[in-house]
Amino acid sequence: MSSPEKPQDLPRDLPRLALIAGPTASGKSALAIELAERIDGVVVNADASQVYRDLRILSARPSPTDEARVPHRLFGHVDGADSCSAARWAAEARAVIGEAHAAGRVPVLVGGTGLYLRTLIDGIAPVPAVDPAIRDAVRALPVAQAHAALAVEDPAAAARLAPADTTRVARALEVVRSTGRPLAAWHAQREGGIGGAVDLRALVLLPDREELMRRCDARLAAMFGDGAVEEVAALIARADVPADAPVRRAIGVPEIAAMLGGTLSRDEALARAQLATRRYAKRQYTWFRHQPPTDWQRSTCSNSQFYFTQSG
């Protein structure tokens, strides 16, 4: 993620935007609500699972009581039968951020989906649509064969990507074959980002790793007892939500679905969902530790004093 001008170097009349990011179970939502109450803010979701209406409990969306404390936007606004890409979310986020600024309020972005944040702040690569015939041919290749072809057609991408990374290898190969340019060349031409048009103050929460893992496990156990199982049962009963829909790939959904289908016990489903959550949290932790600009503040606790004040 590229770094826009530092806040102290920006013109004072730029509209303000707060961001609280970090891995799952790090305490982002509570801190975002607290901040929004202090600065007349509007909490804007930046989590790929929390956009789905069907997963309030399993995605750890704010409760109705919490949502009543301050305005919330882009939470649970996408039906499970639909999908939400980073480009779609970024366009919606730009709109609600603009609405908040027009109303004299401060948007408070909160979430852990790095791709969403990067797309909104840095912009999106203008990659043309891939020729369907090329896409089908590439996706039909075994990943080892696709990676070997990529090593010839886009050596830099092949060196960067793991040979077994089916999705990313296929994407890089189909783009270079369809457009004649490597995917990295398109990514260098990002457009539509708002990073240079706002006074961005960002805080990344990075709690102690062992404590974070304990929180993940405890929260999953609570979810299983607080309605997540019933939530997934209702989701998979819907005939209009295909098995490969993004909402059905959310952490916890496959595990609970397997439990409901009789292939996993409740304890096995919980253990697998907890493991998936811990792995996801570790990936997020690494991303937020190394990817964002160095001028994004980082904190090891979730109740620290946020440095974006109403007068600052």
C-alpha positions in Angstrom: 0.0 0.0 0.0 1.5 3.3 -1.0 1.8 6.1 1.5 -0.1 9.3 0.8 1.3 12.6 2.2 1.7 12.5 5.9 -1.2 14.1 7.8 0.9 17.0 9.2 1.9 17.9 5.6 -1.6 18.0 4.3 -3.7 21.2 3.9 -5.8 21.7 6.9 -9.0 21.9 4.9 -8.9 18.3 3.7 -11.8 16.2 5.0 -10.8 13.9 7.9 -10.9 10.2 7.8 -10.1 7.9 10.7 -9.1 4.2 10.2 -8.9 1.5 12.8 -7.5 -1.7 11.4 -6.1 -5.0 12.6 -6.7 -8.7 12.8 -9.9 -10.3 13.8 -10.7 -10.2 17.5 -8.3 -7.4 18.2 -10.9 -5.0 19.6 -11.4 -2.8 16.5 -15.2 -2.5 16.6 -15.4 -1.4 20.2 -12.7 1.2 19.7 -14.3 2.5 16.5 -17.6 3.0 18.3 -15.9 4.7 21.2 -14.0 7.0 18.8 -17.1 7.8 16.7 -19.0 8.8 19.9 -16.2 11.2 20.8 -15.8 12.9 17.4 -19.3 12.8 16.0 -18.3 10.0 13.7 -19.9 7.4 11.4 -18.6 3.9 11.6 -17.9 2.4 8.1 -17.3 -1.3 7.7 -14.1 -2.5 6.0 -14.5 -6.3 6.6 -15.3 -8.6 3.8 -17.5 -11.0 5.9 -19.4 -8.3 7.8 -21.0 -6.9 4.5 -23.2 -10.0 4.4 -26.7 -9.8 5.9 -26.8 -13.5 6.6 -23.8 -13.6 9.0 -24.3 -11.1 11.8 -23.1 -13.6 14.5 -20.5 -15.6 12.7 -18.8 -12.4 11.3 -18.9 -10.7 14.7 -20.9 -7.7 13.4 -21.7 -5.1 16.0 -24.9 -5.9 17.9 -28.1 -3.9 17.3 -27.4 -2.2 20.7 -23.9 -1.1 19.5 -25.2 0.0 16.2 -27.7 2.2 17.9 -24.9 4.2 19.7 -23.6 5.8 16.5 -24.5 5.5 12.8 -23.1 2.4 11.1 -22.7 2.0 7.3 -22.0 -1.0 5.0 -22.7 -3.6 7.7 -25.0 -6.4 6.5 -26.1 -4.6 3.4 -25.3 -7.4 0.9 -27.5 -10.4 0.5 -25.9 -13.8 0.7 -27.0 -14.6 -2.8 -24.9 -11.7 -4.1 -21.2 -11.2 -4.0 -19.1 -8.2 -2.9 -15.8 -7.5 -4.6 -13.2 -5.0 -3.4 -14.0 -2.7 -6.2 -17.8 -2.7 -5.3 -17.0 -2.1 -1.7 -14.6 0.7 -2.4 -17.2 2.5 -4.6 -19.8 2.1 -1.8 -17.3 3.3 0.8 -16.4 6.4 -1.2 -20.1 7.2 -1.4 -20.8 6.8 2.3 -17.6 8.7 3.2 -18.7 11.5 1.0 -22.1 11.6 2.7 -20.5 11.7 6.1 -18.3 14.6 5.1 -21.2 16.5 3.6 -23.1 16.1 6.9 -20.1 17.4 8.8 -19.3 14.1 10.4 -16.1 12.1 10.5 -16.0 8.7 8.9 -14.4 6.0 11.0 -13.3 3.1 8.8 -13.0 -0.2 10.7 -12.0 -3.6 9.5 -9.4 -6.2 8.7 -9.6 -6.8 5.0 -6.4 -5.4 3.6 -7.5 -5.7 0.0 -10.6 -3.5 0.7 -8.5 -0.8 2.4 -5.8 -0.9 -0.3 -8.4 -0.5 -3.1 -10.1 2.4 -1.3 -7.0 4.3 -0.4 -4.6 3.5 -3.2 -7.1 2.8 -6.0 -7.7 -0.2 -8.2 -5.7 -1.5 -11.1 -7.6 -0.9 -14.4 -7.2 -4.5 -15.6 -9.4 -5.1 -18.7 -11.9 -8.0 -18.6 -10.2 -11.3 -19.4 -11.2 -13.1 -22.6 -13.6 -15.8 -21.3 -12.0 -18.4 -23.6 -8.5 -17.6 -22.2 -9.9 -17.8 -18.7 -11.5 -21.2 -19.2 -8.3 -22.6 -20.8 -6.1 -21.3 -18.0 -8.4 -22.5 -15.2 -8.5 -25.9 -16.8 -4.7 -26.3 -16.4 -3.2 -28.2 -13.4 -1.5 -25.6 -11.2 2.0 -27.0 -11.8 1.5 -26.6 -15.6 0.0 -23.1 -15.1 3.0 -22.1 -13.0 5.5 -23.4 -15.6 3.7 -21.4 -18.3 3.7 -18.3 -16.1 7.5 -18.7 -15.6 7.9 -18.3 -19.4 5.2 -15.6 -19.9 5.6 -13.5 -16.7 8.8 -14.7 -14.9 8.6 -12.0 -12.2 5.1 -13.2 -11.2 6.2 -16.8 -11.3 9.1 -16.0 -9.0 6.8 -14.1 -6.6 3.9 -16.6 -6.4 4.0 -20.0 -4.7 3.8 -22.8 -7.3 0.8 -24.3 -5.5 -1.2 -21.0 -5.3 -3.9 -22.0 -7.8 -5.9 -18.8 -7.7 -3.1 -16.3 -8.0 -1.1 -18.2 -10.5 -4.2 -18.6 -12.7 -5.0 -14.9 -12.4 -1.5 -13.8 -13.3 -1.4 -16.2 -16.3 -4.8 -15.3 -17.7 -4.1 -11.5 -17.4 -0.8 -11.7 -19.3 -2.3 -13.9 -22.0 -5.4 -11.8 -22.4 -3.9 -8.3 -22.2 -0.2 -8.9 -23.2 0.9 -7.1 -20.1 1.9 -8.6 -16.7 -0.5 -8.1 -13.8 2.2 -6.1 -11.9 2.2 -3.5 -14.8 -1.5 -3.0 -14.4 -1.2 -2.7 -10.6 1.3 0.1 -11.1 -1.4 2.1 -12.7 -3.9 2.1 -9.8 -6.6 4.7 -10.0 -9.5 6.0 -8.0 -7.9 5.9 -4.6 -8.9 8.6 -2.0 -5.6 8.6 0.0 -4.4 11.9 -1.4 -7.8 13.6 -1.0 -8.3 13.1 2.8 -6.5 13.8 6.1 -6.1 10.1 7.0 -5.3 9.1 10.6 -4.8 5.4 10.9 -4.3 3.1 13.9 -3.4 -0.6 13.6 -4.2 -2.8 16.5 -1.7 -5.6 17.1 -2.3 -7.3 20.4 -0.1 -9.9 21.9 -0.3 -12.9 19.5 -1.0 -15.5 22.2 -3.8 -13.3 23.7 -5.2 -12.8 20.2 -5.4 -16.5 19.6 -7.1 -17.0 23.0 -9.7 -14.4 22.0 -10.3 -16.0 18.7 -11.0 -19.4 20.3 -13.2 -18.0 23.0 -15.2 -15.9 20.5 -15.8 -18.9 18.2 -17.0 -21.0 21.2 -19.4 -18.2 22.2 -20.7 -17.9 18.6 -21.5 -21.6 18.4 -23.7 -21.2 21.5 -25.2 -17.8 20.5 -26.8 -18.6 17.2 -24.1 -19.1 14.6 -25.3 -22.7 14.0 -28.8 -21.6 13.4 -27.5 -18.7 11.2 -25.6 -21.2 9.0 -28.5 -23.6 8.9 -30.7 -20.8 7.5 -28.1 -19.8 5.0 -27.5 -23.3 3.5 -31.2 -23.9 3.4 -31.5 -21.1 0.8 -31.9 -22.5 -2.7 -30.8 -19.2 -4.2 -27.3 -19.2 -2.5 -25.0 -21.4 -4.6 -22.4 -23.7 -2.8 -19.6 -21.5 -4.2 -21.0 -18.2 -3.1 -18.5 -16.1 -1.2 -20.7 -16.0 1.9 -20.6 -19.8 2.1 -16.8 -19.7 2.1 -16.6 -17.4 5.2 -14.8 -18.8 8.1 -17.0 -21.1 10.2 -19.6 -21.6 7.5 -18.1 -24.8 5.9 -17.3 -26.2 9.3 -20.9 -25.7 10.7 -22.4 -26.9 7.4 -20.4 -30.1 7.7 -21.6 -30.5 11.2 -25.2 -30.0 10.1 -24.6 -32.5 7.3 -23.4 -35.1 9.8 -19.8 -35.4 8.6 -18.4 -33.5 11.7 -19.3 -33.6 15.3 -20.0 -30.3 17.1 -16.6 -30.4 18.8 -14.8 -31.2 15.5 -16.6 -28.4 13.7 -15.7 -25.9 16.5 -12.1 -27.0 16.6 -11.7 -26.7 12.8 -13.4 -23.3 12.8 -11.1 -22.1 15.6 -8.1 -23.3 13.7 -9.2 -21.5 10.5 -9.8 -18.3 12.5 -6.4 -18.5 14.1 -4.7 -19.0 10.8 -6.6 -16.1 9.3 -5.7 -13.9 12.3 -2.0 -14.8 11.8 -2.1 -13.8 8.1 -3.9 -10.5 9.0 -1.4 -9.8 11.8 1.5 -10.3 9.4 -0.1 -8.1 6.7 -0.9 -5.2 9.1 2.5 -5.4 10.7 4.4 -5.1 7.4 2.2 -3.8 4.6 0.7 -0.4 5.7 2.8 2.8 5.6 5.1 3.4 8.5 3.1 6.6 9.5 0.1 4.4 10.4 0.3 4.2 14.2 0.4 0.7 15.7 -0.8 -0.3 19.2 -0.5 -3.5 21.2 -3.7 -2.8 23.1 -7.3 -2.1 22.0 -8.1 0.6 24.7 -5.3 3.0 23.9 -6.0 6.7 23.5 -6.6 7.3 19.8 -4.6 10.2 18.5 -7.3 11.6 16.1 -9.1 14.2 18.2 -11.8 16.5 17.2 -9.5 19.4 17.3 -6.4 17.7 15.9 
